[in-house]
């Protein structure tokens, strides 16, 4: 990302993850299409997509969308060979409000807005969206449950954590290795307090 907010990507690009249109490989940086001026960019690990917060606080994602991780309420647009759910150019995430940060990892993404609300979308097989359900995927952003106000978020592989306005840590999603810090190894489908001081 340049000082002016232009975003550049490079690499394999089989599912349009470079965001520069098309699915040809980009062995050197290529500018993401459109007039996107970003303040923050997050690349989803392993499942070939990226998201960005624009200067006006809106969200954009591009690349693979097989689990709805682009947040556009659909998985029907296709690109790549063979054709897969994806977009080779940035698409506006279907969410209202002004966003401060976004994080993507594996097959889900979450974003924090200026009101302190965390919304998540994509695959939810481990409860990583924090909405109390364990559905396979949700293609559009939905607020996490519990009503907490957050000031920071981090997205891991099939789990998510947030720091509340009063400094408490909460996590939700996959917990098979105790990554949620809740004192056990059971998955949590809603934000759960991290044990400790």
C-alpha positions in Angstrom: 0.0 0.0 0.0 1.4 3.4 -0.9 1.1 6.6 1.1 -1.8 7.6 -1.1 -3.6 4.4 -0.3 -3.1 2.6 -3.6 -3.0 -1.2 -3.0 -0.6 -3.5 -4.9 -0.7 -7.3 -4.9 1.3 -10.1 -6.6 1.5 -13.9 -6.7 -0.3 -16.9 -8.2 -3.7 -15.2 -8.7 -5.6 -18.3 -9.7 -8.7 -16.9 -8.0 -8.2 -13.3 -8.6 -6.5 -12.7 -5.3 -4.3 -10.0 -6.9 -7.4 -7.9 -7.4 -6.0 -6.5 -10.7 -8.6 -8.1 -12.9 -8.2 -11.5 -14.5 -6.5 -14.6 -13.1 -3.1 -14.5 -14.7 -0.1 -14.8 -12.4 1.5 -11.5 -11.2 5.2 -12.1 -10.5 5.6 -8.4 -9.6 3.3 -6.0 -7.8 0.1 -5.1 -9.8 -2.2 -2.3 -8.7 -5.6 -3.5 -7.4 -8.3 -2.3 -9.8 -10.6 0.7 -9.2 -10.1 3.8 -7.3 -9.7 2.1 -3.9 -7.7 4.4 -1.5 -7.1 2.2 1.6 -6.0 2.8 5.1 -5.5 -0.9 6.0 -5.2 -4.2 4.1 -5.5 -7.7 5.4 -4.6 -10.8 3.3 -6.6 -14.0 4.1 -4.2 -16.9 4.8 -4.3 -20.0 2.5 -7.7 -19.3 0.9 -6.6 -16.6 -1.5 -8.5 -13.4 -0.7 -7.8 -10.0 0.7 -9.8 -7.2 2.3 -9.2 -3.5 2.8 -10.6 -0.6 4.8 -11.1 2.4 2.4 -10.4 6.0 3.6 -14.2 6.6 3.8 -14.5 3.7 6.2 -16.1 1.3 3.8 -14.9 -2.3 3.3 -13.7 -4.0 0.1 -12.7 -7.6 -0.5 -11.4 -9.6 -3.5 -10.2 -13.1 -4.5 -11.7 -16.5 -3.4 -15.3 -16.5 -2.2 -16.1 -20.2 -1.8 -17.2 -19.7 1.8 -18.6 -16.2 1.5 -15.5 -14.6 2.8 -15.8 -11.6 0.5 -18.9 -10.5 2.5 -21.0 -9.6 -0.6 -24.1 -11.8 0.4 -23.4 -14.1 -2.5 -21.1 -16.8 -3.7 -22.4 -16.9 -7.3 -19.9 -14.7 -9.2 -17.1 -16.9 -10.6 -13.6 -16.6 -12.0 -10.6 -18.8 -12.4 -10.0 -22.0 -14.3 -12.0 -24.1 -13.5 -14.5 -21.4 -12.5 -14.8 -21.0 -8.8 -16.7 -18.5 -6.5 -14.4 -15.5 -6.6 -13.9 -11.9 -7.8 -10.7 -10.7 -9.5 -11.6 -7.1 -8.6 -12.5 -5.4 -5.3 -16.2 -5.7 -4.2 -17.8 -3.6 -1.6 -18.6 -5.6 1.5 -22.4 -5.4 2.3 -22.1 -3.6 5.6 -23.1 -0.2 6.8 -21.1 2.1 9.2 -17.6 3.4 9.2 -15.0 0.7 9.7 -11.6 1.0 11.5 -10.0 -2.3 10.9 -10.5 -5.7 9.1 -8.9 -9.0 9.5 -9.1 -12.1 7.4 -7.6 -15.6 7.9 -8.3 -18.9 6.3 -12.0 -18.8 5.4 -13.6 -16.0 7.5 -13.1 -12.3 8.0 -14.2 -9.8 10.7 -14.2 -6.0 10.9 -14.4 -3.5 13.7 -16.6 -0.4 13.1 -16.4 3.1 14.7 -19.2 2.2 17.1 -17.1 -0.6 18.6 -19.1 -3.4 16.9 -17.3 -6.5 15.5 -19.0 -8.1 12.5 -17.9 -11.4 10.9 -18.6 -13.3 7.8 -17.5 -16.4 5.8 -17.1 -20.0 7.1 -18.5 -20.7 10.5 -17.8 -24.4 11.1 -16.1 -23.8 14.4 -18.2 -20.9 15.6 -15.6 -18.4 14.5 -18.2 -15.8 13.5 -19.3 -15.4 17.1 -23.0 -15.3 16.3 -24.0 -18.3 18.4 -24.4 -20.6 15.5 -22.3 -23.3 13.8 -23.6 -22.9 10.2 -21.3 -23.7 7.3 -21.0 -20.2 6.0 -22.6 -16.7 6.1 -21.9 -14.6 3.0 -22.6 -11.2 4.6 -21.4 -9.5 7.8 -23.3 -10.2 11.0 -22.5 -8.6 14.5 -21.0 -10.9 17.1 -23.3 -11.7 20.0 -23.0 -10.4 23.5 -23.3 -6.6 23.0 -19.7 -5.7 24.0 -18.0 -2.6 22.7 -14.6 -3.4 21.2 -11.5 -1.4 20.5 -9.4 -4.0 18.7 -9.7 -7.3 16.9 -7.5 -10.2 15.7 -8.5 -13.0 13.4 -6.8 -16.4 13.5 -7.4 -19.7 11.7 -11.0 -20.6 12.6 -11.1 -18.3 15.7 -11.4 -14.6 16.5 -10.5 -12.4 19.5 -11.4 -8.9 20.5 -10.4 -6.4 23.1 -13.3 -4.7 24.7 -13.5 -1.0 25.5 -12.6 -1.6 29.1 -9.6 -3.7 28.2 -10.9 -7.3 28.6 -10.0 -10.0 26.1 -12.6 -12.2 24.5 -12.3 -15.0 22.0 -14.5 -17.3 20.1 -14.3 -20.2 17.6 -12.0 -23.2 17.3 -10.4 -24.1 20.6 -8.9 -27.6 20.1 -5.5 -26.4 21.2 -6.7 -24.0 23.9 -6.1 -21.0 21.6 -9.0 -19.1 23.0 -7.5 -18.9 26.5 -10.7 -19.8 28.2 -9.2 -22.6 30.4 -10.6 -25.5 28.3 -10.5 -26.9 24.8 -14.1 -26.6 23.8 -15.2 -24.4 20.9 -17.1 -21.2 21.7 -19.7 -19.8 19.4 -20.0 -16.5 21.2 -17.4 -14.2 22.6 -16.1 -15.7 25.8 -13.8 -14.1 28.4 -10.1 -15.0 28.3 -9.1 -16.4 31.8 -6.5 -14.4 33.6 -5.7 -10.9 35.0 
